[in-house]
């Protein structure tokens, strides 16, 4: 019991650090089209306002919070020079506190999901897997730039758990997680694509075709419904940044992040040889999609836009450099994986 509590505390600490760093810099509010309080209450610009899972949770928890607690938080924020410096309005004190707690919980859960992802695809001891997951958490502040948005850590949590459940074919749990991931961010549409490339020809089996089509319909329907619901908000469904990215007029820290990304890709590619099929095919698919979308509709140096690929990257880096510590890829074939739940 004591060991388990220590592990839980480790994940909580490693989740609190990146959120704390992100709160200070780059911050969670201050950019007018996507102020935190406007995102929570659906007044912000598209596409940011379309990520509605966390705002719904924040609004719901704020609504049921006793008025005395709300008043105390509002008074505390009103007297805090720190809150004023960072642009946190006292009128939304409860929403900020609730949002921070949710972000820490999401990141802690995301790191725990990463642990299970590593154990699923690698011959690795529990201690090594915990160390890799916690070490990843400590390095996550390097990925922060622009703003730290409330949905970023939800991506790591839900996308990673969804892949674990997909691989295990635990569909009763997979679909609720998948739906939550769709509400959190539209990049969830990558999950059925990962399933299709992983299975290859086996994706044409009737049962798998149904699962792939169900995910496409669910994700497409949810994203389209949210887009229609928020169609009157300013902005567009995407933002084009190709000229900015090609101009490479970046800060020194941005170039550092690009170097980190390049090193991660090089090590991951080195680990592709002998990697499980799910990891090999899934990584190449997501890498191509994310690099393309980041070039055209994102910032090429924003590593936080690549949390979907992070679990693949950590597995491949461990394959590339972990043999001296006895870390090996699991030799499980597609056939074995797809038959385990049948």
NUMINU-361763 format. One record per residue (C-alpha): chain; residue number from 0; x, y, z. Coordinates in steps of 0.2 Angstrom, whole numbers, plus 2048, in hexadecimal, padded with zeros to 3 digits. Example, Ala and Ser with C-alpha at 12.3 -4.5 7.8 and 13.67 -1.06 7.14 Angstrom:
<ch:A; i:0; u:83E; v:7EA; w:827>
<ch:A; i:1; u:844; v:7FB; w:824>
! end
This chain:
<ch:A; i:0; u:800; v:800; w:800>
<ch:A; i:1; u:80E; v:80C; w:804>
<ch:A; i:2; u:817; v:809; w:7F4>
<ch:A; i:3; u:807; v:80C; w:7EA>
<ch:A; i:4; u:804; v:81C; w:7F3>
<ch:A; i:5; u:816; v:821; w:7EF>
<ch:A; i:6; u:813; v:81E; w:7DD>
<ch:A; i:7; u:802; v:828; w:7DD>
<ch:A; i:8; u:80B; v:836; w:7E5>
<ch:A; i:9; u:819; v:835; w:7D8>
<ch:A; i:10; u:80D; v:837; w:7CA>
<ch:A; i:11; u:804; v:845; w:7D3>
<ch:A; i:12; u:814; v:84E; w:7D5>
<ch:A; i:13; u:81A; v:84B; w:7C3>
<ch:A; i:14; u:809; v:852; w:7BD>
<ch:A; i:15; u:809; v:861; w:7C8>
<ch:A; i:16; u:81A; v:867; w:7C2>
<ch:A; i:17; u:816; v:86A; w:7AF>
<ch:A; i:18; u:805; v:872; w:7B4>
<ch:A; i:19; u:80D; v:87D; w:7C0>
<ch:A; i:20; u:81B; v:882; w:7B3>
<ch:A; i:21; u:80D; v:885; w:7A6>
<ch:A; i:22; u:803; v:890; w:7B1>
<ch:A; i:23; u:812; v:89C; w:7B4>
<ch:A; i:24; u:818; v:89A; w:7A2>
<ch:A; i:25; u:811; v:89A; w:795>
<ch:A; i:26; u:801; v:89C; w:79F>
<ch:A; i:27; u:7EF; v:896; w:79D>
<ch:A; i:28; u:7E7; v:8A7; w:798>
<ch:A; i:29; u:7EB; v:8B8; w:791>
<ch:A; i:30; u:7E8; v:8B5; w:77E>
<ch:A; i:31; u:7D8; v:8BE; w:77A>
<ch:A; i:32; u:7D1; v:8B2; w:76E>
<ch:A; i:33; u:7D3; v:8A4; w:77A>
<ch:A; i:34; u:7D2; v:8AB; w:78C>
<ch:A; i:35; u:7D0; v:89D; w:799>
<ch:A; i:36; u:7BF; v:8A3; w:79F>
<ch:A; i:37; u:7B8; v:8A5; w:78E>
<ch:A; i:38; u:7BD; v:894; w:789>
<ch:A; i:39; u:7B4; v:88D; w:798>
<ch:A; i:40; u:7A4; v:897; w:795>
<ch:A; i:41; u:7A5; v:894; w:782>
<ch:A; i:42; u:7A8; v:8A6; w:77D>
<ch:A; i:43; u:7BA; v:8A3; w:776>
<ch:A; i:44; u:7BE; v:8A2; w:763>
<ch:A; i:45; u:7BF; v:892; w:759>
<ch:A; i:46; u:7C7; v:886; w:758>
<ch:A; i:47; u:7CC; v:887; w:76A>
<ch:A; i:48; u:7BA; v:888; w:771>
<ch:A; i:49; u:7B6; v:878; w:768>
<ch:A; i:50; u:7BF; v:86D; w:775>
<ch:A; i:51; u:7B1; v:86C; w:782>
<ch:A; i:52; u:7B4; v:85D; w:78E>
<ch:A; i:53; u:7BE; v:867; w:79B>
<ch:A; i:54; u:7B3; v:876; w:79A>
<ch:A; i:55; u:7A4; v:86C; w:79D>
<ch:A; i:56; u:7AC; v:864; w:7AC>
<ch:A; i:57; u:7B2; v:875; w:7B3>
<ch:A; i:58; u:7A1; v:87D; w:7B1>
<ch:A; i:59; u:799; v:86E; w:7B9>
<ch:A; i:60; u:7A4; v:86D; w:7C8>
<ch:A; i:61; u:7A4; v:880; w:7CA>
<ch:A; i:62; u:791; v:880; w:7CA>
<ch:A; i:63; u:790; v:873; w:7D8>
<ch:A; i:64; u:79E; v:87B; w:7E3>
<ch:A; i:65; u:797; v:883; w:7F3>
<ch:A; i:66; u:795; v:896; w:7F1>
<ch:A; i:67; u:7A0; v:899; w:801>
<ch:A; i:68; u:7AF; v:890; w:7F8>
<ch:A; i:69; u:7AC; v:89B; w:7E9>
<ch:A; i:70; u:7AC; v:8AB; w:7F3>
<ch:A; i:71; u:7BB; v:8A6; w:7FC>
<ch:A; i:72; u:7C5; v:8A2; w:7EC>
<ch:A; i:73; u:7BF; v:8B2; w:7E4>
<ch:A; i:74; u:7C5; v:8BC; w:7F3>
<ch:A; i:75; u:7D5; v:8B3; w:7F3>
<ch:A; i:76; u:7D8; v:8B7; w:7E0>
<ch:A; i:77; u:7D3; v:8C9; w:7E2>
<ch:A; i:78; u:7E1; v:8CB; w:7EF>
<ch:A; i:79; u:7EE; v:8C1; w:7E6>
<ch:A; i:80; u:7FA; v:8CB; w:7DC>
<ch:A; i:81; u:800; v:8BB; w:7D4>
<ch:A; i:82; u:7EE; v:8B8; w:7CD>
<ch:A; i:83; u:7ED; v:8CA; w:7C7>
<ch:A; i:84; u:7FE; v:8C9; w:7BE>
<ch:A; i:85; u:7F9; v:8B9; w:7B5>
<ch:A; i:86; u:7E8; v:8C0; w:7B0>
<ch:A; i:87; u:7DD; v:8B4; w:7BA>
<ch:A; i:88; u:7CD; v:8BE; w:7BD>
<ch:A; i:89; u:7C6; v:8BC; w:7CF>
<ch:A; i:90; u:7B5; v:8BA; w:7C8>
<ch:A; i:91; u:7BB; v:8A9; w:7C1>
<ch:A; i:92; u:7C5; v:8A3; w:7CF>
<ch:A; i:93; u:7BC; v:893; w:7D2>
<ch:A; i:94; u:7BD; v:88F; w:7BF>
<ch:A; i:95; u:7D0; v:891; w:7BF>
<ch:A; i:96; u:7D3; v:887; w:7CF>
<ch:A; i:97; u:7C7; v:879; w:7C8>
<ch:A; i:98; u:7D0; v:879; w:7B7>
<ch:A; i:99; u:7E1; v:878; w:7BF>
<ch:A; i:100; u:7DC; v:869; w:7CA>
<ch:A; i:101; u:7D4; v:860; w:7BA>
<ch:A; i:102; u:7E4; v:864; w:7B0>
<ch:A; i:103; u:7EF; v:85C; w:7BE>
<ch:A; i:104; u:7E3; v:84D; w:7BF>
<ch:A; i:105; u:7E4; v:84B; w:7AC>
<ch:A; i:106; u:7F7; v:84B; w:7AB>
<ch:A; i:107; u:7F9; v:83F; w:7B9>
<ch:A; i:108; u:7EC; v:833; w:7B1>
<ch:A; i:109; u:7F5; v:836; w:7A0>
<ch:A; i:110; u:806; v:831; w:7A8>
<ch:A; i:111; u:7FE; v:822; w:7B0>
<ch:A; i:112; u:7F7; v:81D; w:79F>
<ch:A; i:113; u:808; v:81F; w:797>
<ch:A; i:114; u:80F; v:813; w:7A4>
<ch:A; i:115; u:802; v:806; w:79F>
<ch:A; i:116; u:806; v:80A; w:78C>
<ch:A; i:117; u:818; v:806; w:78F>
<ch:A; i:118; u:814; v:7F6; w:799>
<ch:A; i:119; u:809; v:7F0; w:78A>
<ch:A; i:120; u:816; v:7F2; w:77D>
<ch:A; i:121; u:826; v:7EF; w:785>
<ch:A; i:122; u:82F; v:7E2; w:790>
<ch:A; i:123; u:832; v:7EE; w:79E>
<ch:A; i:124; u:832; v:7ED; w:7B1>
<ch:A; i:125; u:824; v:7F7; w:7BA>
<ch:A; i:126; u:832; v:801; w:7C2>
<ch:A; i:127; u:839; v:806; w:7B1>
<ch:A; i:128; u:828; v:80A; w:7AA>
<ch:A; i:129; u:824; v:815; w:7B9>
<ch:A; i:130; u:835; v:81D; w:7B7>
<ch:A; i:131; u:832; v:821; w:7A5>
<ch:A; i:132; u:821; v:827; w:7A7>
<ch:A; i:133; u:826; v:833; w:7B6>
<ch:A; i:134; u:835; v:839; w:7AD>
<ch:A; i:135; u:82A; v:83D; w:79E>
<ch:A; i:136; u:81F; v:847; w:7A9>
<ch:A; i:137; u:82E; v:851; w:7B0>
<ch:A; i:138; u:834; v:855; w:79E>
<ch:A; i:139; u:823; v:85B; w:798>
<ch:A; i:140; u:826; v:86E; w:79D>
<ch:A; i:141; u:831; v:86E; w:78E>
<ch:A; i:142; u:822; v:86B; w:782>
<ch:A; i:143; u:819; v:87B; w:788>
<ch:A; i:144; u:818; v:88A; w:77D>
<ch:A; i:145; u:80B; v:897; w:778>
<ch:A; i:146; u:7FE; v:893; w:785>
<ch:A; i:147; u:7FA; v:883; w:790>
<ch:A; i:148; u:7E9; v:87F; w:78B>
<ch:A; i:149; u:7DD; v:875; w:797>
<ch:A; i:150; u:7DB; v:867; w:78A>
<ch:A; i:151; u:7ED; v:863; w:787>
<ch:A; i:152; u:7EF; v:857; w:796>
<ch:A; i:153; u:7DE; v:84F; w:792>
<ch:A; i:154; u:7E5; v:84A; w:781>
<ch:A; i:155; u:7F3; v:841; w:789>
<ch:A; i:156; u:7E7; v:838; w:795>
<ch:A; i:157; u:7D9; v:833; w:78A>
<ch:A; i:158; u:7E3; v:830; w:77A>
<ch:A; i:159; u:7EF; v:825; w:783>
<ch:A; i:160; u:7E2; v:81B; w:78D>
<ch:A; i:161; u:7D8; v:819; w:77D>
<ch:A; i:162; u:7E7; v:811; w:774>
<ch:A; i:163; u:7EA; v:805; w:783>
<ch:A; i:164; u:7D7; v:800; w:782>
<ch:A; i:165; u:7D7; v:7FE; w:770>
<ch:A; i:166; u:7E6; v:7F3; w:76F>
<ch:A; i:167; u:7DE; v:7E8; w:77D>
<ch:A; i:168; u:7CD; v:7E9; w:774>
<ch:A; i:169; u:7C4; v:7EE; w:784>
<ch:A; i:170; u:7B7; v:7F6; w:77A>
<ch:A; i:171; u:7AB; v:7F9; w:788>
<ch:A; i:172; u:7B7; v:804; w:790>
<ch:A; i:173; u:7BF; v:80B; w:780>
<ch:A; i:174; u:7AF; v:813; w:779>
<ch:A; i:175; u:7AC; v:81E; w:788>
<ch:A; i:176; u:7BE; v:824; w:788>
<ch:A; i:177; u:7BD; v:827; w:776>
<ch:A; i:178; u:7AE; v:832; w:777>
<ch:A; i:179; u:7B6; v:83C; w:785>
<ch:A; i:180; u:7C5; v:83E; w:77A>
<ch:A; i:181; u:7BB; v:844; w:76C>
<ch:A; i:182; u:7B3; v:851; w:777>
<ch:A; i:183; u:7C4; v:856; w:77D>
<ch:A; i:184; u:7CD; v:858; w:76C>
<ch:A; i:185; u:7C9; v:854; w:75A>
<ch:A; i:186; u:7DA; v:84B; w:757>
<ch:A; i:187; u:7D1; v:83C; w:75E>
<ch:A; i:188; u:7CD; v:838; w:74C>
<ch:A; i:189; u:7DE; v:831; w:74B>
<ch:A; i:190; u:7D9; v:822; w:756>
<ch:A; i:191; u:7CF; v:819; w:749>
<ch:A; i:192; u:7DD; v:81D; w:73C>
<ch:A; i:193; u:7EA; v:815; w:748>
<ch:A; i:194; u:7DF; v:806; w:74A>
<ch:A; i:195; u:7DD; v:804; w:737>
<ch:A; i:196; u:7F0; v:805; w:734>
<ch:A; i:197; u:7F4; v:7F9; w:742>
<ch:A; i:198; u:7E8; v:7EC; w:73C>
<ch:A; i:199; u:7ED; v:7ED; w:72A>
<ch:A; i:200; u:7E2; v:7E1; w:720>
<ch:A; i:201; u:7DA; v:7DA; w:730>
<ch:A; i:202; u:7D1; v:7EB; w:731>
<ch:A; i:203; u:7C6; v:7E4; w:723>
<ch:A; i:204; u:7BF; v:7D7; w:72F>
<ch:A; i:205; u:7AD; v:7DB; w:732>
<ch:A; i:206; u:7AF; v:7DE; w:745>
<ch:A; i:207; u:7BD; v:7EA; w:743>
<ch:A; i:208; u:7B5; v:7F3; w:734>
<ch:A; i:209; u:7A6; v:7F7; w:740>
<ch:A; i:210; u:7B2; v:7FD; w:74E>
<ch:A; i:211; u:7BB; v:809; w:742>
<ch:A; i:212; u:7AC; v:80F; w:73A>
<ch:A; i:213; u:7A3; v:812; w:74B>
<ch:A; i:214; u:7B2; v:81C; w:751>
<ch:A; i:215; u:7B2; v:827; w:741>
<ch:A; i:216; u:79F; v:82A; w:742>
<ch:A; i:217; u:7A0; v:82E; w:755>
<ch:A; i:218; u:7AF; v:83A; w:754>
<ch:A; i:219; u:7A9; v:842; w:744>
<ch:A; i:220; u:797; v:844; w:74B>
<ch:A; i:221; u:79D; v:84B; w:75C>
<ch:A; i:222; u:7AA; v:858; w:753>
<ch:A; i:223; u:79D; v:85D; w:747>
<ch:A; i:224; u:78F; v:85F; w:754>
<ch:A; i:225; u:79B; v:86A; w:75F>
<ch:A; i:226; u:7A0; v:874; w:74F>
<ch:A; i:227; u:78E; v:878; w:74B>
<ch:A; i:228; u:78A; v:87C; w:75D>
<ch:A; i:229; u:798; v:889; w:75E>
<ch:A; i:230; u:796; v:88F; w:74C>
<ch:A; i:231; u:793; v:8A1; w:751>
<ch:A; i:232; u:7A3; v:8A3; w:75B>
<ch:A; i:233; u:7B1; v:8AD; w:753>
<ch:A; i:234; u:7BF; v:8A5; w:74A>
<ch:A; i:235; u:7C0; v:896; w:73F>
<ch:A; i:236; u:7C1; v:883; w:740>
<ch:A; i:237; u:7D4; v:884; w:73D>
<ch:A; i:238; u:7E1; v:891; w:73D>
<ch:A; i:239; u:7EE; v:892; w:72F>
<ch:A; i:240; u:800; v:894; w:734>
<ch:A; i:241; u:80A; v:88E; w:725>
<ch:A; i:242; u:812; v:89F; w:722>
<ch:A; i:243; u:818; v:8A1; w:734>
<ch:A; i:244; u:81F; v:890; w:734>
<ch:A; i:245; u:828; v:891; w:724>
<ch:A; i:246; u:82F; v:8A2; w:729>
<ch:A; i:247; u:838; v:89A; w:738>
<ch:A; i:248; u:837; v:8AB; w:741>
<ch:A; i:249; u:838; v:8A1; w:752>
<ch:A; i:250; u:83F; v:8A5; w:763>
<ch:A; i:251; u:84E; v:89C; w:76A>
<ch:A; i:252; u:843; v:891; w:775>
<ch:A; i:253; u:839; v:88C; w:766>
<ch:A; i:254; u:849; v:886; w:75D>
<ch:A; i:255; u:84D; v:87C; w:76D>
<ch:A; i:256; u:83C; v:874; w:76C>
<ch:A; i:257; u:83F; v:870; w:75A>
<ch:A; i:258; u:850; v:868; w:75E>
<ch:A; i:259; u:847; v:85E; w:76C>
<ch:A; i:260; u:83A; v:858; w:75F>
<ch:A; i:261; u:847; v:853; w:752>
<ch:A; i:262; u:851; v:849; w:75F>
<ch:A; i:263; u:841; v:840; w:765>
<ch:A; i:264; u:83D; v:83C; w:753>
<ch:A; i:265; u:84E; v:835; w:74F>
<ch:A; i:266; u:84F; v:82A; w:75E>
<ch:A; i:267; u:83D; v:824; w:75B>
<ch:A; i:268; u:841; v:820; w:749>
<ch:A; i:269; u:850; v:816; w:750>
<ch:A; i:270; u:845; v:80C; w:75B>
<ch:A; i:271; u:839; v:807; w:74D>
<ch:A; i:272; u:843; v:7F8; w:748>
<ch:A; i:273; u:83B; v:7EA; w:752>
<ch:A; i:274; u:82D; v:7F4; w:759>
<ch:A; i:275; u:81C; v:7ED; w:75B>
<ch:A; i:276; u:811; v:7EF; w:74C>
<ch:A; i:277; u:805; v:7FB; w:755>
<ch:A; i:278; u:813; v:806; w:75A>
<ch:A; i:279; u:81C; v:805; w:749>
<ch:A; i:280; u:80D; v:809; w:73F>
<ch:A; i:281; u:804; v:815; w:74B>
<ch:A; i:282; u:814; v:820; w:74E>
<ch:A; i:283; u:817; v:822; w:73B>
<ch:A; i:284; u:804; v:826; w:738>
<ch:A; i:285; u:803; v:833; w:746>
<ch:A; i:286; u:814; v:83B; w:742>
<ch:A; i:287; u:80F; v:83E; w:730>
<ch:A; i:288; u:7FE; v:845; w:735>
<ch:A; i:289; u:804; v:850; w:743>
<ch:A; i:290; u:813; v:857; w:73A>
<ch:A; i:291; u:808; v:85C; w:72B>
<ch:A; i:292; u:7FB; v:864; w:736>
<ch:A; i:293; u:807; v:86D; w:741>
<ch:A; i:294; u:80F; v:874; w:731>
<ch:A; i:295; u:7FF; v:87B; w:72A>
<ch:A; i:296; u:7F3; v:87E; w:738>
<ch:A; i:297; u:7FE; v:87E; w:748>
<ch:A; i:298; u:80E; v:884; w:74E>
<ch:A; i:299; u:81D; v:879; w:749>
<ch:A; i:300; u:826; v:87C; w:759>
<ch:A; i:301; u:817; v:878; w:765>
<ch:A; i:302; u:81B; v:867; w:76C>
<ch:A; i:303; u:80B; v:867; w:776>
<ch:A; i:304; u:802; v:864; w:765>
<ch:A; i:305; u:80B; v:853; w:765>
<ch:A; i:306; u:804; v:84B; w:775>
<ch:A; i:307; u:7FB; v:83E; w:76A>
<ch:A; i:308; u:80C; v:837; w:764>
<ch:A; i:309; u:815; v:838; w:775>
<ch:A; i:310; u:811; v:826; w:77B>
<ch:A; i:311; u:818; v:81F; w:76A>
<ch:A; i:312; u:827; v:82A; w:76C>
<ch:A; i:313; u:82B; v:824; w:77D>
<ch:A; i:314; u:829; v:812; w:779>
<ch:A; i:315; u:834; v:814; w:769>
<ch:A; i:316; u:842; v:81D; w:773>
<ch:A; i:317; u:842; v:810; w:780>
<ch:A; i:318; u:844; v:803; w:773>
<ch:A; i:319; u:852; v:80D; w:76B>
<ch:A; i:320; u:85C; v:810; w:77B>
<ch:A; i:321; u:855; v:804; w:788>
<ch:A; i:322; u:85D; v:7F3; w:783>
<ch:A; i:323; u:86B; v:7F5; w:78F>
<ch:A; i:324; u:85E; v:7F6; w:79D>
<ch:A; i:325; u:855; v:7E6; w:796>
<ch:A; i:326; u:847; v:7F0; w:78E>
<ch:A; i:327; u:841; v:7E7; w:77F>
<ch:A; i:328; u:831; v:7E9; w:774>
<ch:A; i:329; u:824; v:7DC; w:776>
<ch:A; i:330; u:824; v:7CF; w:768>
<ch:A; i:331; u:811; v:7CF; w:766>
<ch:A; i:332; u:80A; v:7CE; w:755>
<ch:A; i:333; u:7FA; v:7D6; w:74E>
<ch:A; i:334; u:7F2; v:7C4; w:74E>
<ch:A; i:335; u:7F5; v:7C2; w:760>
<ch:A; i:336; u:7EF; v:7D3; w:765>
<ch:A; i:337; u:7DF; v:7D2; w:75B>
<ch:A; i:338; u:7DA; v:7C1; w:761>
<ch:A; i:339; u:7DD; v:7C4; w:774>
<ch:A; i:340; u:7CC; v:7CB; w:777>
<ch:A; i:341; u:7C2; v:7C0; w:76B>
! end
